[in-house]
Amino acid sequence: MFATPAPAQPAPKPSSAPSVQPMRAPANLVSPELAADRRLTFRLFAPSSTSVSVLGQWDNVPHEMTKDDRGVWSVTLGPVEPGYWIYNFTLDGVDLIDPINPIVKLRMRTSASMVNVPGTPSTTWDVRTDVAHGSIETVWHNSKMTGDVRFYCVYMPPGYDPAGSVRYPVFYLLHGNNGTASDWTLAGRANFMADNLIAAKKMVPMIIVMPLGHAVPFGGPGDNNGTFDRYLTEEIVPAVDASFRTLANRENRAVMGLSMGGGQALRAGLGHLDLFASVGGYSAATIPDFATRYQALLADPVGTNAKIKLLWIGCGRQDSLFGFSEKTSATLTAAKIRHTFFPLEGLHNYVVWRRCFEETA
């Protein structure tokens, strides 16, 4: 009825093999490290990885890194041109930020890291302690147009008083694909550039509004640019005029942007000259039907020129989108539409876009 108890088993003998301790990241690891000659050294502790590279906007080329006996991958690049640069690591095919660099560039997908390479003399985007600084307000709202809760950033110039009598022009500044409403402050440094340009009397004090350019779920279906056009013109512009001390007329309202935002700015500005008198694209994304979409404007150069204070198109010559900017300028020239075409040396990056902002602001 009862099972016979199993004989007691002897306790296992302790293993004589030494335990394997996991490798740990060196406590003094630095990345990125900037040398006096503007060379940058990047490091990543990844002892079990087989392939690591770093890609930065200074050249948009992936650079392979090598691993030492501590499990630290590294590479030294440069000298790198002065700028506030975006970069990321690719570890065994997966993109990631630099885990020991606290300066992060937020994105809709796969955020990156940033590094500042100072110039001599200081650049327009540097933080200066000898000038007055404006402030940035984050405005959260329920968007009826996009059906979600989102925010836009508003730069108010030094001396802005919400209860005062002074009113300001408004510059709607748009970001690129995969970006966020914080792009122009985190990576573009537009607020510091505005502070410095105002202090140098190269720019009149103005309000800068930076909305989220993804009006439909990122990467999903839907007409993003069409929905954003309505979101900007029907929702954001009225809300800003109601909440801030704006000069609420087309003569004191501009819309410009970079890449995707450049295409959105051209579309919104030229499509709504009742709202905007100044329009610009920085490395603007292609508008395939530009000539047919704006046929009425192109056919009436006298009327169009009377409405536009500034129509500005800039792009780096080494940018893959340069052809669209050049073709758009040629189309405008053939139609006798007054505009500025600003080609410059450079790739698809913020060094070009900051220069464009400085020229237009």
C-alpha positions in Angstrom: 0.0 0.0 0.0 2.9 2.3 0.7 5.8 3.1 -1.7 9.3 2.3 -0.5 11.1 5.6 0.3 13.9 6.4 -2.1 17.4 6.3 -0.7 18.8 9.6 0.4 21.0 11.2 -2.3 24.4 12.6 -1.3 24.7 16.4 -1.3 26.4 17.7 -4.5 30.1 18.6 -4.1 31.0 22.2 -4.5 32.2 23.0 -8.0 35.9 23.7 -8.2 35.5 25.8 -11.4 35.8 29.5 -10.8 32.7 31.6 -11.2 32.5 33.9 -14.2 31.9 37.5 -13.3 30.1 39.7 -15.9 32.2 42.5 -17.5 31.3 45.9 -16.2 31.6 49.2 -18.0 34.6 51.3 -16.9 33.5 53.8 -14.3 35.3 56.6 -16.1 34.0 56.0 -19.6 33.5 59.2 -21.6 31.4 59.6 -24.8 31.6 61.6 -26.8 35.0 63.2 -25.9 35.9 66.4 -27.7 39.5 67.2 -28.3 41.0 70.7 -28.8 41.4 70.0 -32.6 37.6 69.3 -32.8 38.1 65.5 -33.1 35.4 63.5 -31.5 35.9 60.1 -29.8 32.8 57.9 -29.3 32.7 55.0 -27.0 30.2 52.3 -26.2 30.4 49.4 -23.7 29.0 46.4 -25.5 31.3 43.3 -24.8 29.0 40.7 -26.4 28.2 42.6 -29.6 29.8 41.8 -32.9 29.4 45.0 -34.8 29.1 48.6 -33.7 29.1 51.8 -35.7 28.3 55.5 -35.3 26.5 57.8 -37.7 26.5 61.6 -37.4 24.9 64.4 -39.3 28.3 66.0 -40.0 28.8 63.5 -42.9 25.8 61.1 -42.8 28.2 58.2 -43.1 28.3 55.2 -40.7 31.8 54.7 -39.2 32.8 51.3 -37.9 34.1 51.1 -34.3 36.6 48.7 -32.8 36.5 46.8 -29.5 39.2 46.6 -26.9 39.8 43.9 -24.3 37.5 45.7 -21.8 34.5 45.3 -24.2 34.6 49.0 -25.1 34.0 50.0 -28.7 35.5 53.3 -29.9 36.3 55.4 -32.9 37.8 58.9 -33.3 36.5 61.1 -36.1 37.1 64.6 -37.4 38.0 67.3 -37.1 34.2 68.0 -37.1 32.9 71.4 -38.2 31.4 73.5 -35.4 27.8 72.7 -34.8 25.2 71.1 -32.6 25.3 67.6 -34.1 22.9 64.6 -34.0 24.3 61.1 -34.0 23.4 57.5 -33.0 25.1 54.1 -32.6 24.1 51.0 -34.5 24.7 47.9 -32.4 24.3 44.6 -34.2 21.8 46.2 -36.6 19.8 48.1 -33.9 20.0 51.9 -33.7 20.3 53.4 -30.2 21.3 56.5 -28.4 24.6 57.0 -26.6 23.7 55.6 -23.1 26.3 57.8 -21.3 25.4 61.1 -23.0 22.5 62.9 -21.4 21.8 65.2 -24.4 19.1 63.4 -26.3 17.4 64.3 -29.6 13.8 63.1 -29.4 12.2 61.6 -32.4 8.9 59.9 -33.2 10.9 56.7 -33.7 14.5 55.8 -32.6 15.7 58.9 -30.7 19.3 60.0 -31.0 22.1 61.8 -29.1 23.6 65.2 -29.7 27.0 66.8 -29.2 28.1 70.4 -29.4 31.3 71.3 -31.2 31.9 74.9 -30.3 33.3 77.4 -32.9 35.8 80.3 -32.5 34.4 82.9 -32.4 31.1 81.7 -30.9 28.3 80.8 -33.3 24.8 82.2 -33.5 23.3 79.1 -31.8 25.6 79.2 -28.7 24.1 80.1 -25.3 25.4 83.6 -24.4 25.2 85.0 -20.9 25.7 88.6 -22.0 22.3 88.8 -23.8 18.7 88.8 -22.7 16.9 85.5 -23.1 13.4 84.8 -24.2 11.2 82.1 -22.8 9.5 79.0 -24.2 6.0 77.9 -23.3 4.7 74.4 -24.0 1.0 74.6 -24.9 -1.0 71.3 -24.5 -4.4 71.1 -26.2 -7.0 68.6 -27.4 -6.9 68.9 -31.1 -10.2 68.4 -32.9 -8.4 68.3 -36.2 -6.1 65.4 -35.3 -8.2 63.8 -32.6 -5.4 63.6 -30.0 -3.8 65.5 -27.2 -0.6 67.2 -28.4 1.5 70.3 -27.8 3.2 73.1 -29.6 6.2 75.2 -28.4 6.1 79.0 -28.3 9.1 81.2 -28.0 8.4 84.6 -26.5 11.2 87.2 -27.0 13.0 89.0 -24.2 10.7 91.5 -22.5 7.5 89.8 -23.6 4.7 90.8 -21.2 1.4 88.9 -21.5 -0.3 91.8 -19.8 1.6 94.5 -21.8 0.6 96.6 -24.8 3.3 95.4 -27.2 2.3 93.0 -29.9 4.6 90.9 -32.0 5.0 89.3 -35.5 4.6 85.5 -35.5 7.0 83.1 -37.2 5.5 79.5 -37.6 8.6 77.3 -37.7 8.1 73.6 -38.8 10.3 70.5 -38.2 11.1 67.6 -40.5 10.0 64.0 -40.9 10.3 61.9 -37.7 10.7 65.0 -35.6 8.7 66.5 -32.7 7.5 69.9 -31.7 10.7 70.3 -29.7 13.0 69.9 -32.6 13.7 73.5 -33.3 14.7 74.1 -29.7 16.4 70.8 -28.9 18.4 70.5 -32.1 17.8 73.7 -34.0 18.6 76.0 -31.1 16.2 78.5 -32.6 15.5 80.1 -29.2 19.1 80.9 -28.6 19.6 82.0 -32.2 16.7 84.4 -31.8 18.1 85.7 -28.5 21.4 86.5 -30.2 20.0 87.9 -33.4 17.6 90.2 -31.4 20.5 91.4 -29.3 22.5 92.1 -32.4 19.5 94.0 -33.9 19.5 91.6 -36.9 16.0 90.4 -36.1 13.0 92.2 -34.7 11.5 90.7 -31.5 8.9 88.1 -32.6 7.0 85.1 -31.4 8.0 81.8 -32.8 5.5 78.9 -32.9 6.7 75.4 -33.3 3.9 72.8 -33.8 4.0 69.0 -34.2 4.1 68.3 -37.9 2.8 64.8 -37.8 -1.0 65.3 -37.9 -1.7 61.6 -38.5 -0.1 58.7 -36.6 3.5 58.5 -37.6 4.2 55.8 -40.1 0.5 55.1 -40.5 -2.0 55.7 -43.3 -3.6 59.1 -44.0 -2.9 62.4 -45.7 -0.4 63.9 -43.2 0.4 67.1 -45.1 -3.3 67.8 -46.0 -4.4 67.2 -42.4 -1.5 69.3 -41.0 -2.4 72.1 -43.4 -5.9 72.3 -41.8 -4.5 71.8 -38.3 -2.1 74.7 -38.7 -4.4 77.2 -40.5 -7.7 76.4 -38.8 -6.6 75.4 -35.3 -3.1 76.6 -34.4 -3.1 80.1 -35.9 -6.4 81.1 -34.3 -5.4 79.6 -30.9 -2.0 81.5 -30.9 -3.7 84.8 -31.8 -6.2 84.2 -29.0 -3.6 83.4 -26.4 -0.5 85.5 -27.2 0.1 89.1 -27.9 0.4 88.7 -31.7 0.0 91.1 -34.6 -2.8 89.1 -36.0 -2.6 89.9 -39.6 -1.0 88.3 -42.7 1.6 91.0 -43.1 3.1 90.0 -39.7 2.8 86.3 -40.1 5.4 83.9 -41.6 5.5 80.1 -42.1 8.8 78.3 -42.9 10.3 74.9 -42.1 12.9 72.3 -42.9 12.6 69.1 -45.0 9.0 67.8 -44.5 8.2 71.0 -42.7 9.6 73.0 -45.7 7.2 71.3 -48.0 4.4 71.9 -45.5 5.4 75.5 -45.2 5.3 76.1 -48.9 2.0 74.3 -49.2 0.4 76.2 -46.3 1.9 79.6 -47.1 1.2 79.6 -50.9 -2.2 78.0 -50.3 -3.2 80.6 -47.7 -1.8 83.9 -48.7 -4.8 85.4 -46.8 -3.0 84.2 -43.6 0.8 84.4 -44.5 2.8 87.1 -46.3 6.2 85.4 -45.8 6.8 81.8 -46.8 10.0 79.7 -47.0 11.4 76.2 -47.3 14.7 75.0 -46.0 15.7 71.8 -47.9 12.0 71.5 -48.6 10.5 68.1 -49.3 9.3 67.7 -52.8 5.8 68.9 -53.9 5.4 66.8 -57.1 2.5 68.9 -58.5 3.9 72.3 -57.6 3.4 73.9 -61.0 -0.2 72.6 -61.3 -1.2 73.1 -57.6 -0.2 76.8 -57.8 -1.1 77.4 -61.4 -3.3 80.4 -60.5 -0.5 82.1 -58.5 2.0 81.5 -61.3 -0.3 82.8 -63.9 -0.8 86.1 -62.1 2.7 87.4 -61.2 1.5 91.0 -60.5 -1.2 89.9 -58.1 1.0 87.2 -56.4 4.0 89.5 -56.0 1.7 92.1 -54.4 0.7 89.6 -51.7 4.1 88.1 -50.9 6.6 90.0 -48.7 9.1 87.2 -48.8 9.2 83.9 -50.7 12.5 82.2 -49.7 13.9 78.8 -50.8 17.3 77.5 -49.5 19.0 74.2 -49.7 22.5 72.6 -49.4 24.0 71.7 -52.8 25.0 68.3 -51.5 21.4 67.5 -50.3 19.4 65.0 -52.3 16.5 67.5 -52.2 18.5 70.2 -53.9 17.0 69.4 -57.3 13.5 70.2 -56.1 14.6 73.5 -54.6 16.4 74.5 -57.8 13.5 73.4 -60.0 11.0 75.3 -57.8 13.1 78.5 -58.1 13.3 78.0 -61.9 9.5 77.6 -62.1 9.0 80.8 -60.1 11.6 82.7 -62.1 9.9 81.7 -65.4 6.6 82.9 -64.0 8.2 86.2 -62.8 7.3 85.5 -59.2 9.7 87.5 -57.0 11.6 85.2 -54.6 15.0 84.5 -53.1 16.9 81.3 -53.9 19.7 80.6 -51.4 21.9 77.7 -52.4 24.7 76.9 -50.0 27.3 74.2 -49.4 26.0 71.5 -47.1 24.1 68.3 -46.5 20.6 67.6 -45.1 21.3 68.8 -41.6 20.9 71.5 -39.0 24.1 73.4 -40.0 22.3 74.2 -43.2 18.9 74.8 -41.5 20.3 77.1 -38.8 21.9 79.2 -41.6 18.6 79.3 -43.4 16.8 80.3 -40.2 19.4 83.0 -39.6 18.9 84.4 -43.1 15.1 84.5 -42.9 14.5 85.4 -39.3 
